[in-house]
Amino acid sequence: MTVAGVDGCKAGWIAVIRSDAGVLPEARVFASFAGLLAALPDDATVAVDMPIGLPELSGRGGRGPEALVRPLLGERQSSVFSIPSRAAVHADTAAFTDLDAWYAAHRRASEVAMRTSSPPRGVSIQAFGIFSKIREIDALMIARPDLRGRVIESHPEVAFWRLNGECAMSLPKKIGSRVNPAGMEERKALLARVGHDRAFLDRPPPRGAATDDFLDACAMMMVAERHRRGETGSFPTPPQHDAHGIPVAIWA
């Protein structure tokens, strides 16, 4: 009955894993998403804060899931990035040797995005920053259709909205680039109310992950548990599917 909540982090991926209901989870960092999956049982349910399923042509507001969940989140809706086309995400896969190369790759991805969106739209810096991780998951979901029923996309603020009785969090998790202690406390208190051990939530994150990455992975774990019990809903309902047959939906 293993479930895992996953978020991207500086060192790769942070996973909060629980093997049985009521057992204290463990938090681990993995260099790759494939390595993370290999460390879990073959029937583990995984909820990850990363887009799964990419459009060939991106519409206004990104994919359908983003457009549907933003109105639920009030002031937190800016945390939901618009995801461009698969061609834009895969436009530049070279390793970056310096910051100039990184910005040049961002410009190339934006050029592709402009040609594959309606109305034409470039790529935000924030979205471009997670393209390498989106590509990791995209390659796995294309190559391994068996993952599509048990590796699901979620989003932390949508998860908190659901766990909070379908009310958005009132405080931001970050202000600028700094963690907001009051926003973090609001989320910790909610997670403790719905099944996480408070002492676990107060632990420092494992090396390679930030405190907010850890807390988001904890929220993703709750979504994975709910999904395993058949208690989640999807945006949209039913999920859409991309050109490879991969489900496209945010679950919570």
C-alpha positions in Angstrom: 0.0 0.0 0.0 2.9 2.4 -0.7 2.2 6.0 -1.6 4.6 8.8 -2.4 4.2 12.5 -2.8 6.9 14.1 -5.0 8.2 17.5 -5.8 11.1 18.8 -7.7 14.0 20.2 -5.8 17.6 21.5 -6.3 19.1 18.0 -6.1 16.5 16.3 -8.2 13.3 15.1 -6.6 12.1 14.9 -3.0 9.7 12.1 -2.2 7.7 11.7 1.0 6.9 8.0 1.1 4.5 6.0 3.4 4.3 2.2 3.2 1.2 1.7 5.4 -1.6 4.0 6.6 -0.7 5.4 10.0 3.0 4.6 9.7 5.4 7.6 9.9 6.5 8.6 6.4 10.1 8.9 5.3 11.5 11.7 3.1 14.2 11.0 0.5 15.9 12.8 -2.3 16.5 11.1 -5.7 18.7 12.4 -8.5 16.2 11.2 -11.2 12.5 10.4 -11.4 13.3 7.0 -12.9 15.5 6.2 -9.8 12.7 7.3 -7.5 10.2 4.9 -9.2 12.7 2.1 -9.1 13.0 2.5 -5.3 9.2 2.0 -4.9 7.1 -1.1 -5.2 5.6 -1.7 -8.7 2.1 -0.9 -7.5 3.0 2.3 -5.6 0.7 5.3 -6.1 2.7 8.5 -6.8 1.4 12.1 -6.9 3.8 14.6 -8.3 3.9 18.4 -8.5 4.9 18.5 -12.2 2.9 18.7 -15.4 2.1 15.3 -17.0 0.8 15.2 -20.6 1.7 18.0 -23.0 -0.2 19.7 -25.8 0.8 19.9 -29.4 -0.8 23.4 -29.5 -1.1 25.4 -26.3 -4.2 27.5 -25.9 -5.0 30.6 -23.8 -4.0 30.0 -20.2 -2.0 26.9 -20.9 -3.5 23.4 -20.8 -7.0 22.8 -19.7 -6.2 21.8 -16.2 -4.4 25.1 -15.4 -7.3 27.1 -16.6 -9.8 25.1 -14.5 -7.9 25.3 -11.2 -6.8 28.9 -11.2 -10.2 30.3 -10.3 -10.3 28.1 -7.2 -7.1 29.5 -5.7 -7.8 33.2 -5.3 -4.6 35.0 -4.6 -2.6 31.7 -4.8 -3.5 31.2 -8.5 -0.2 32.7 -9.7 1.5 29.5 -8.5 -0.1 27.7 -11.5 2.2 28.1 -14.5 0.9 27.9 -18.1 2.6 24.9 -19.7 3.5 25.3 -23.4 3.6 22.8 -26.2 5.6 19.6 -26.1 7.8 21.0 -28.9 8.7 24.1 -26.7 9.4 21.9 -23.7 11.7 19.7 -25.8 13.2 22.6 -27.9 16.6 22.7 -26.2 17.9 19.8 -24.2 21.6 20.7 -24.1 23.4 21.1 -20.8 23.9 24.7 -19.8 27.5 25.7 -19.3 26.7 29.2 -17.9 23.9 31.7 -17.4 24.2 33.2 -20.9 23.6 29.7 -22.4 20.6 29.3 -20.1 19.0 32.5 -21.2 19.8 31.7 -24.9 18.0 28.4 -24.4 15.1 30.2 -22.8 14.8 32.4 -25.9 14.9 29.4 -28.3 12.1 27.7 -26.3 10.1 30.9 -26.3 10.4 31.1 -30.1 9.1 27.6 -30.5 6.3 28.3 -28.0 5.2 31.3 -30.0 4.8 29.2 -33.1 2.9 26.5 -31.2 0.4 28.5 -29.2 -2.8 30.4 -29.9 -2.7 33.2 -29.2 1.1 33.2 -29.6 2.8 33.2 -26.2 6.4 32.8 -25.0 7.7 30.9 -22.0 8.0 32.4 -18.6 11.3 32.1 -16.8 9.6 30.1 -14.0 8.1 27.6 -16.4 11.4 27.2 -18.3 13.1 26.4 -15.0 11.3 23.2 -14.7 11.4 22.0 -18.3 14.2 19.5 -17.7 12.0 17.8 -15.0 8.9 17.9 -17.3 11.0 16.1 -19.9 12.1 13.4 -17.5 8.5 12.5 -16.6 7.3 13.0 -20.2 9.8 10.5 -21.5 8.9 7.9 -18.9 5.1 8.3 -19.5 5.6 7.8 -23.2 7.9 4.8 -22.8 5.9 3.2 -20.0 2.1 3.3 -20.4 1.9 1.1 -17.3 2.7 4.2 -15.2 -0.3 6.2 -16.4 -2.8 4.8 -13.9 -0.7 5.2 -10.8 1.6 8.3 -11.4 -0.7 11.3 -11.3 -0.2 15.1 -11.6 -1.2 17.3 -8.7 -0.4 20.8 -7.5 0.3 21.8 -3.9 -2.1 24.7 -3.8 -4.9 22.7 -5.3 -4.1 19.9 -2.8 -4.2 22.4 0.1 -7.5 23.8 -1.3 -9.0 20.3 -1.3 -7.7 19.4 2.1 -8.9 22.7 3.5 -12.6 22.1 2.6 -12.2 23.6 -0.8 -10.9 26.9 0.5 -7.7 28.4 -0.8 -4.8 29.1 1.6 -5.0 32.7 2.9 -1.3 33.3 3.1 1.5 32.9 0.5 4.1 30.2 1.0 6.8 32.6 -0.2 7.2 36.3 -0.4 9.5 37.0 -3.3 12.2 34.4 -3.1 12.0 34.0 0.7 9.9 31.4 2.6 7.0 33.1 4.5 7.0 31.5 8.0 3.3 32.3 8.5 2.3 30.7 5.2 4.3 27.6 6.0 2.7 27.4 9.4 -0.8 27.7 7.9 0.0 24.7 5.7 1.7 22.6 8.4 -1.3 23.1 10.7 -3.6 21.9 7.9 -1.5 18.9 7.1 -1.4 17.9 10.7 -5.2 18.1 10.9 -5.7 15.8 8.0 -3.3 13.0 8.9 0.4 14.0 9.0 2.4 13.8 12.2 3.3 17.3 13.3 6.8 16.3 14.5 7.5 14.9 11.0 6.4 18.1 9.4 8.7 20.1 11.7 11.8 18.1 10.7 14.4 19.8 8.5 14.2 18.6 4.9 16.7 16.1 3.6 19.9 17.5 2.0 19.3 18.8 -1.5 15.7 20.0 -0.9 14.3 23.2 0.6 11.7 23.4 3.3 8.9 24.4 0.9 9.8 21.5 -1.4 9.4 19.1 1.6 6.1 20.6 2.6 4.7 20.4 -0.9 5.8 16.7 -1.1 3.9 16.1 2.1 0.8 17.6 0.5 1.4 15.4 -2.6 1.5 12.3 -0.4 -1.9 13.1 1.0 -3.2 13.3 -2.6 -1.6 10.0 -3.4 -3.3 8.4 -0.4 -6.7 9.9 -1.4 -6.2 8.7 -4.9 -5.5 5.2 -3.8 -8.7 5.2 -1.8 -10.6 6.6 -4.8 -11.3 9.9 -3.2 -9.7 12.4 -5.6 -11.3 14.4 -8.3 -9.7 15.5 -11.6 -9.6 18.8 -13.4 -11.0 18.3 -16.0 -13.4 15.4 -15.4 -12.8 13.1 -17.2 -9.1 13.8 -17.9 -8.1 14.9 -21.3 -5.4 12.9 -23.2 -2.4 14.2 -25.2 -1.2 12.9 -28.6 0.6 9.9 -26.9 -2.6 8.9 -24.9 -1.2 10.3 -21.6 -3.9 11.6 -19.3 -3.8 15.3 -18.8 -5.4 16.4 -15.5 -4.6 17.9 -12.1 -5.8 15.6 -9.3 -6.7 16.5 -5.8 
